[in-house]
Amino acid sequence: STGSAAAVPINAEFDIAYVTPVTLGTPPQTLQLDFDSGSSDLWVFSSHLPTSQIRGQEIYAPNKSSTAKLLDGHSWSITYGDGSGSRGNVYTDNVTVGGLMVERQAIECAQQVSSSFTSEAHIDGLVGLGFSTLNTVSPKSQLTFFDNAKGALDSPVFTADLKHKQAGTYDFGFIDKAKYTGEITYVPVNNDPGYWTFSSSGYAVGSGNFSASPISGIADTGTSLIYLPTAVVTAYYRQVQGATNSRSYGGYVFPCSATLPSFTFGVGEARFTIPPAYMSYAAVTPGSSTCFGGLQSSNGVGINIWGDLALKVAFVVFNGGTPPTIGWAAK
Ligand SMILES: C[C@H]1CC[C@H](NC(=O)Cn2ccnc2)CC1
C-alpha cells in the first residue's frame, strides 16, 4: 500500500507550519493535522475539550464514530520545545491519510491544550512521525501512524516534499522520482531517544568557504526554523548589517531592509542552499521594520534542529527500515 497527501502552509505570509487532511472514524471526520517528525503522539482537538479552549479548530468526537474504542485507563501528556503542550485520554479508530488506512490507530483526544494551540485556529492536532519510543501514552505506549502502517507499505518509508509558501506533499510507502533531481544522499540515523537524528557534514555562509564540520541534529517537520550551534549562527549574522541577538524578541533579529546571505548545509557530499529570501522569517510584529531570522541558536534548546526552513529546499526520505536512514535530494 501507499499514501500521498498535501502539506499546506497554515499562513500565507510565512511558513509557520504545514497541515495535512486526515480522516478519523466512521463516518469519516476530517481534521487538518500537523505532521511532526519531531514527536510521536497523534493527538487531536476533541469533543472532550472545554469549549473555552477551542477557537476555530475542527474536533474529533469519538462518540460519533461507530469504530472508535476507548483505550481504557490510558492517558497522555506532552510538552514541546516551544513550551506548548496538551493532554487527554485515548481511543483507537480508523485513520486515513491520502488513501492509506490504519485500523485501530491510537488517537489521543485532548482534554486540555495550551494557549498557543488554542490560538492556532488552523492546526487541529498533530501526527507524530518520530520513533514510537517517544510516545507519551501511559501505562502502555502506542505506535505512530507510520509504525502501524509500515508493514503494509510497499517500502517502509515516508517522504517530505515541503515547499516555500505553497503546498507540498507527504508520501508514504514509495519514493516518487518526479519529486527530486539527481541522486538521493542517504546518511545514518541515530534513533536514540527517538528523533530522526543525523549528522550534517558542514555549512557555508553566502559565497564563503564551506566549513566541513559534523553537526548532529534532528530532521523536524514540526519546527518552523533552523536551530544550530552558536559558532554557526554568529558566523552567519556577522554578515548581516544591524543584526543582533535580542533577548526581548528571543533570538536574532535584523532590519527587514538588510541584505541577507544564503545559507548552505551539507549532507555527505551533497550541498543544499537556502536562498536569502527564505532566511528572513517574519517581521517581529505585523508591520515592524525589524525581522526575525530563520536561523537561530540551539544554545537554549539542547539539540540542533533542521526544521521546515531546511527541509523545504530538499526532498527528504525518512527510511524506517533496519537500520533507519535519512535521504536528502535536490529538487
Ligand atoms: C527553541 C525551539 C522552539 C520550537 C521547538 N519546536 C517545537 O516545539 C515543535 N512543535 C511541535 C508542536 N508544537 C511545536 C523546538 C525548540
The ligand as a Gaussian input file, in Angstrom:
#p B3LYP/6-31G(d) Opt

LIG

0 1
 C       13.570000      26.636000      20.582000
 C       12.771000      25.768000      19.629000
 C       11.349000      26.308000      19.546000
 C       10.479000      25.423000      18.683000
 C       10.533000      23.994000      19.189000
 N        9.738000      23.191000      18.335000
 C        8.577000      22.746000      18.718000
 O        8.146000      22.980000      19.833000
 C        7.847000      21.960000      17.663000
 N        6.457000      21.891000      17.978000
 C        5.709000      20.786000      17.941000
 C        4.468000      21.143000      18.300000
 N        4.453000      22.442000      18.535000
 C        5.704000      22.904000      18.319000
 C       11.938000      23.445000      19.206000
 C       12.807000      24.327000      20.071000

